[in-house]
Amino acid sequence: MSKSILHRVLEPFPDAASALSRARAIMRELAEWQGLPWPQLSPVTTAAQYVHAVRTFGTGRFAGEPAPSAVGPFLGELTRRGVAFERRGPDWLFMVDARLRPELAELWPLPEDLELILSLTPPFGGPGTEPEDECTEEELDQMVLALGPLALDAGWDCRWRGLPDAKGCGVQLCLNSVWTAQHAEPAPGEFGVWISLGARSAWTPAAQAWLRETGLPLGGPQAG
């Protein structure tokens, strides 16, 4: 999504599915057209996320720049358990693909500066997935079903009905995260929907009138 000004929809969403449903409903009601969603899954950084990951998914990637003294023992433990199957990347970057099993929960906490990444793991992606890749709405549904405590944000470009300029317009969905300045940050158990207008047109009288006419309860402007 281009640079934009976002406004949070000030409605409570008890879970990821309800926030996703509301984002789609807003676009059905107010948009002339919408693009495919592009999802971005955050790395696993909490104990709850880690336990969910090793119990739910088949594979994952351990990656980061931990202290050299931590790399050998951790890789040795993955090898001893028979779960490490491919090591990637340059020497200075620790990157190991592994089979995930429930007993790996014993390895939490991970060495400092090491993360478990699931963005290449179905349903969130595959070996050739890039962060900018779009997905289908059905694929996004599968991601939300598998999400649990993981943090994911998804964006749609769209053209708001009644506004002449579609650049920077769209919807941002944040699951177990919140939108801050220019990006999403983890917020376990919090689900939100933001609508955006292009930064150039957001302050025009037409855009301000459109925001009022939506009838949506909206928060103040945020950089998008």
Beta strands, then each sheet from edge to edge (+ up, - down):
strand 1: 4-9
strand 2: 31-34
strand 3: 38-41
strand 4: 59-64
strand 5: 84-87
strand 6: 94-99
strand 7: 114-117
strand 8: 152-160
strand 9: 170-179
strand 10: 184-198
strand 11: 218-223
sheet 1: 2+ 8- 9+ 10- 1+ 11-
sheet 2: 2+ 8- 3+
sheet 3: 5+ 6- 4+ 7-
end
